[in-house]
Amino acid sequence: MRIAVSGSIATDHLTVFPGRFADQLIPGQLDHVSLSFLVDDLEVRRGGVAANIAFGLGSLGLRPLLIGAVGTDFGPYEVWLKEHGVDTGGVLVSAERQTARFMCTTDQDANQIAVFYAGAMAEARDIDLTALVGDGPDAPGARPDLVLVAPDDPEAMLRRTRQCRELGLPFAADPSQQLARLDGAQARDLVDGARWLFTNEYEAALLLERTGWTHGEVLDRVGTWLVTLGENGVRADRADGTRLRVPAVPGVPVADPTGVGDAFRAGFLAATARGLAPTAAARLGCALAAEAIRTVGSQSYEATPDRLLANLTAAYGADAAADLAPHLAAGAHEGGDAS
């Protein structure tokens, strides 16, 4: 099963200010603030929702097609993704803008001041899915079996779902933080007809508010709605009344929650690509998410069979781990030493 992942590709530039922002704010002077914070360290991490998910899929032995827009500074990041099994043939390189960046400074009270530079991401709407993976002889990419539409330039997201319908391509909807940018009609258009719908618990409530639909009306329009619940695992609902609940891996030390939901999506989709049932797929998603949360950076974990089987055994028992073991071994063989 070939999966295309469309969405943001970015780098995170993270710094820590060894003081308190509040101590630098002078009452009565806030209408013309001019401040500079001297920071001690800079961490640059690879990120972007689509790139994170594609990394996870590649680490599990698949070869996902990444679709998104970047700048000419993308070179080293592209090498990293290719080394981890990602096909970057769907990436548009902007001649004018740099790759999207998230720049954030955190103080000792965990307050944050941040900016997000969209940069080349604004050009993602120019990517033509029909030309990229259509049925014609000039299409450079093999036709995917599923397109995941992850957070991106809103117009790009809407164009991607429209073209999936036109091409008859199954798609999954992952609107995430871009729900705040969508109006009701756009949110409904993005979700309607999705085989899989991914949200967290807050986004689930926001989706209902944006679309004006009830929970049941959403389920009437999608195949399965998966809601991640943080330390409580994941819930999956279908219109026929089927409800699945899978707990998270217990006792995992939290080093960095960034990208954990992306790792879950990668694990879940990798399992479904290998024909596994939703329960097993959700368990693998939670096992991969546990590896992601142990490490700093959303693409710093290693998806080795031994680590994943240990997580599966701890959370779901030896039998559940044994059921997934052949699929993890096959993934490691397919992925080679890139994982």
N, C-alpha and C positions, 0 to 999 in steps of 0.2 A: 504494500500500500504506500503510495507516494503522497506526502503531505506538503502543501505549500503554506508558509507562514508569512502573512502580510502585516506590517505594522512598523513601529518605531525602532530605530537603530540609533543609539546615543552613547555618550560617555558621561560618567558622573565625576565631577571634580569636587572633592569633599575636604573641608578644612575644619579645624577646631580652634575656637578662640578661648584661651585660658583665663577667662573673666566672665563678667555678666553684662549682656547688652543693656540691661536696665540701668546699670551704673553710669552708662555713657549718655543717657537721654536726659536732657535738661528741661524741666517744666517751663513752659512759656516760650520755648525755642523750637518746638517740634514742627513748626510750619516752614522751616528752612534748615533741615537737617543736613549736615555735611560731616560724615564720619568715615574713618578708615580703621579697620581692625587688623592688627599685626598677629598673624597666625604662625604656629610653629611647624606644622606638617601639612603636606598635601597628598591626598590619595586620589589616584585616577583609576576608575574602575570601568570596565566594559559593561554596557547596559543597553537599555531599550527593550521593550516588552517582546517584540518579535525576535530580536537577536537572542534574548535569554531563552525563549521557548525553543528556537531552532538549535541553540547550543545543547539544551537538554535532550532533544530528539537525536541529535547527532551523537551525543555521548552514549546513548542507548543503542547505537548501531544502525539507526535509520539515516537516510540522506535527504533531509528536508530542503525544500527550495525556499530561500529567504527572499521576500519581496519588500523593498523599501527604498528610500532615497537617502543618500549620504553625500559628503563632500570629498574633495580630492585628498583630504587628510585621512581617508578611510583605510589606506594601504595596510598598515600593521594589524589593524583590527580584522581586516579581511583574511589575512594570513592565518590569524588565530582561529577564526571560524572555520576556515577550510581544513585546518589541522584537526578540528573536532567534528568533521563529517558534514559540514553545512555546504550546500550548493548556493553560491552567491550569484548565480546567473540571472536572478530577478532583481538585482540591486541597480538602481539608477544613480550615476555619479554626477552631481551638480557641477557645472563649470563656474558657478558664481558664489555658492554658499558652502560653509563648512558643515560637518556632521553635527547633529543636534547635541547640545550640552546641557546638563543639569549642574548648576554651580551653587553650592550650599555651604554656609558656615554655621556651626553649632556652638553655643556657649556652654559654660559649665552647668547651667540649669536645664540643658537640653532644649533651650529655645533655638529656633533656626531662622536665618534670613537666607532666602534662596531666590535664584532666577532660573528660568528655563529658556534657553535659546533654541527655537525650533529649527532655524537654519534650513538645511536642505530638506528637512521633513516636509516643508510646504510644497515641494515639488513631487511628492509621492502621488498626488492626484494625476500627474501626467503619465504614470505607468499604465500601459494598456494591457490588461490581463488577456484579452483576446489574442493580441499579437504575441504575447509571451508564451501562453500554454494552449492556444487554440488548436483546432484540428487541422489547420492548413499546413502545407509542406514547409512553409517558411518559419513556423513557430520553433524557437530554439530550445524550448523546454518540453519534457515529456508531460503529457496531460496528468494533472494530479487527481487523486481520488478524493481529496478533501482540501479545502482552502480554509484556514483559520484567519479570520479578520480580527486582528488585535488593534489596540489603540494606536492611532496614527493621525495624520491630518484628517479632519472630519470629512472633507470632500473625497479624500482618497478611500476612506472606509465605505462611504455610501456607493462610490463608483465600483468598488470591489464586489459588494454584495449584488449590485445590479448586474454586473457582468457574470457573476456566478450563476444567476438565474437564467440569463440569456444563453450561457454555454451549457446549462444543465449540470453544473458542477455542485456537488454537495458542499455546504459550507458550515462553519462553526462561528458563532458570534461571541466576541469577548470585548464588549465596549469599555469596561473598567472605568478609569478616571475620565475618559472622554464623554461619559454620560452628562457631565456638567456642562459641556459645550453643545449638546444636541437639543433641539426642540422636540416636541412630541411626535411630529410627523417623521422626523429623521430617526428618532429612536425606534419607532414602530417599523420603519423601512429596514433598519439595520438588523432587527431581530427576526422579523417574519420569515418563516421557512427554514430557519437554522436547524441543522441536525443536532447540534450541541449548543447550548447557551451557558456561558461561564460568567459568574459574578461572585463577589463576596457578599456577606450578609447586608452590609450597608448599601452596596450597589443594587442589591435585589430590591430593597425598599425604594431607592431612587428610580430604578427602572419602572416600577409600578406607578410612581408619581409622574414620571415623564410621559409614559405611554398612555396613561389613563385607563389601562387594562387592569383587571383583577388577576390574582395569581392563576386562577383557572383559565382565564383568557390568554395569558402568556403560554400556558402549557398546551392550549389548543393550537398554537402557532409554531411550536418548536418540538423537536424530537424528545430531548431530555434536557432539563435545566439543572445544572450543577452549581451549588452554592457552597463555597469554602467558608469554614467556620473557625479558622484559626486553630487554637489548641484543641478545639472540639471536633476537628476533622472536616468531613464534607457530607453534604446531603444531596441526593439526586432524586428529582421528581419527574413523573411522566403523566400525560393526560389521562391514561387509563387507571390512575390511582396508585400505580406502583411507586413506592417510596423506598429509597435505599439510604442507609446511614452507615458511614464508615468512620471509625474513630481515628484520630491522629496517632502517630507513633509517640508513645509516652516517654517522659524523662529525657528529652533531648535538650542539651544546653543551647541557649539562644546567643549566637554571636552576632547575627545580622539578619533581620527579617526581610531585607530588600530582595525581591525576586523569588520569594518562596512560592507565591501563587503561580508564578511562571513555571517553576520546576514541577509543581503539581500538574499543570496542564500538559507539560511535556511527558511526564510519566504516564498520565491517563491516556493520552493520544497514542503514545508508543505501544501501550498494551492493546488498545483497540485496533491498531494497525496490524497487530499479530493475531487478531481474531479472538481476543479474550473478552469475557463477559464483563459488564460494568462493575461488579463487585471487585473482581481481580484487578481491573484497570484502576479503580479508585485506590485500592491498596498500594499498587505500584506508584501512583501519583503521590500518595502520602509518604511512602518510603523515600522517594526522590526529594520531596520537599524537606524531609528531615535532614538529608545530607546538605541541602542548600542552606538551611538555617544554622547549621553548625559552623559555617565558614563566613568570613567577611568578603563580600562581593558576590554578585548574583551569578557569576560564571567561574567561581573558584573551587567548586566541589568536584569530586571524582565519583562517577557513577559505576563503581566496580561491583560485580556480582556479589562478592563477599560482604561488602558494606550494606548493600540493598537487602540481601537475604537476612542479615543480622537484624535490620530494622523490621522486616516482615515477620520474622520469628518473634521478636519482642512484642509486636503489636497484635498479631493475628494468629500466632501459633505455628508450630512446625509444619503442619499439613498445608496451610496456606502458602508458606514459603516454598515447600516442595512442589506445589502446583505451578508456581511461577519460575522455579529454578531453571527448567529447560529453556524458557524464553529469554531469560537473562543471559544464559550461556551462549545462546544463538546470537544475541545482540552484541555481546563482547567479541564473538568471533567475526561478525560482520563489520564491527567498528574498528577492529584491529587495535593498534596501540594508541589510536587517537583519543580513546576515552580515558 
